Structure formats: structure tokens, C-alpha cells
Amino acid sequence: MAATKPKNVYKIMFHNNGNTYELHAREISQNAMYAFVEVADIIFGERSQVVVDPADERLKAEFSGVKRTYIPLHSIIRIDEVEKEGPNRVMEGTENNVTPFPMPVPPGKSD
């Protein structure tokens, strides 16, 4: 019997409406939708935990029913492949000390 390969886990940090989000997901890719990163199979903490994390519950509600989400490239702070999932969180009103990359020019367009 062959051992099953563990699925990758990614930590995605991005800006959204003045807050910094940190999500854990099993799938990320740069899709055909230009200048967006596709995030699918978002991982949330187990409901069997005794301690309930309000930030995780807030994100569960926000992403309820979402199969995949598309995050603009200019909002991404970083994407890390990690060994195991951690808590998802929203850091409200975090000061933006990261300068975003300039928006890329779509292929075939020039000034």
C-alpha cells in the first residue's frame, strides 16, 4: 500500500480594506485571470476545539460558501509554503509599511 503524499499548505498574507489578512489554504495558483492569485481550499480550525478563536470564526463567516477566491497581485504581501496550518486572522488597521510592486503591464500592451 502506497503512502499518501501530504497536501501542501500555504500561508497567504494580503491587504484588504485597510486590514491585513492571513489565510491558510491547500491550493494557490496564478490563474488565467490576469493580475490575480487564485486561492482555493481555505483551511479553518477544527470545530471540535474547546477554545473558539473569534478571528477564525469571523473569517469562516466571511468566506462561507466560497470555493475559491481571487486576490489582486498588488494586495499580496507574501505567500509561504508551510509544514502545517496555523490560525487564520485579520489584523485590523495595520500600518502599511510594505510598498507594493507597480502594476504589471498586460502582455502585448505598450505605451
C-alpha positions, 0 to 999 in steps of 0.5 A, a space after each residue: 500500500 502506497 503512502 499518501 503524499 501530504 497536501 501542501 499548505 500555504 500561508 497567504 498574507 494580503 491587504 484588504 480594506 485597510 486590514 491585513 489578512 492571513 489565510 491558510 489554504 491547500 491550493 494557490 495558483 496564478 490563474 488565467 485571470 490576469 493580475 490575480 492569485 487564485 486561492 482555493 481550499 481555505 483551511 479553518 480550525 477544527 470545530 471540535 476545539 474547546 477554545 473558539 478563536 473569534 478571528 477564525 470564526 469571523 473569517 469562516 463567516 466571511 468566506 462561507 460558501 466560497 470555493 475559491 477566491 481571487 486576490 489582486 497581485 498588488 494586495 499580496 504581501 507574501 505567500 509561504 509554503 508551510 509544514 502545517 496550518 496555523 490560525 487564520 486572522 485579520 489584523 485590523 488597521 495595520 500600518 502599511 509599511 510594505 510598498 507594493 510592486 507597480 502594476 504589471 503591464 498586460 502582455 502585448 500592451 505598450 505605451 
